[in-house]
């Protein structure tokens, strides 16, 4: 028995030593957050070896991504590229749609406008769009604030399709009393355009896109306004948010806004911020449903993860505790979906095998 105790004690000490060594190696890298230049395609990289990641698990991850209709995939560690792969005839210069992952661009631009005192998130939407921007009674319309557009608690009927014309925006509950995934968030783009006396596209480009070297453009599709860009541009945006709204030495959007945007924003859907999805909460609600699911959004992922999720598995995962930004673009991994899918949890099982 004495020898067994000694053996297990030695084993535990050895395991702790290995774990401490890994942490020490990461600290000894002594890296400042890296930002790619705004005017070139150059981007610094860091190897799996330097990070003490499990290199044997990289190819299984890439095989899985390929099988699941992925087009572009990037992992950044503190801004540096660790993994970058393209599949299915996609390239680093090919644009792809963000779908609803692009909602977070609108949220961020709203944050910039709020920081600049151009708008107030507490103000009612009709201050900027005038009355009757919906077809509901004025006293009910005046309850809807800009913040309600960002956290999906407008109280407008989400069952009537994507049109956000006034006659399609109908009452179902008072603002702040019901969470529902609704295309009415796009009215936030109109609010910004009205307040800035320019177009949303112009305000976005001057205050966000050009300042962090993104490519891409907004393309209207029926009642939607969809952003298309390269995978690297999506990663640039993720890096900005991971760095709390700061790009190099410039604060693009305030840290306070990023904190609010990536925290529970209302008391109905705990896993939703300002158009960002949040992991590690006790329950969540999904698009086109009023059902409350128990547990974390992506059980296999770190609790502090927050993410932009778009139709057919467009993903930006941000994990502050691990200094990671992970981007996936492509067709749907399995069945068509609006945001979360089984792919998220299955993908994180394979990412964990690589990074842990």
Secondary structure, DSSP 8 states (H G I E B T S, - for coil): -HHHHHHHHHHHHHHHHHHHHHHHHHHHT--------TTSS---B--TTTTT--GGGHHHHHHHHHHTTEEEEEEEETTEEEEEEE-TT--TT--EE-GGGGHHHHHHHHHHHHHTTS--TTSBTHHHH-S-SSSS-HHHHTT-BHHHHHHT---B-TTS-S--SGGG--BSS-TTS-----GGGGHHHHHHHHHHTS-HHHHHIIIIITTTT---EEEEETTEEEEEE-HHHHHHHHHHHHTTTEETTEESS-HHHHHHHTS--SSS-TTBSSS-EE-S-SEE--TT----EES-TTTTS-TT-EEEEETTTEEEEEEGGGTEEEEEEES-SSS--SS--HHHHHHHHHHHHHH-
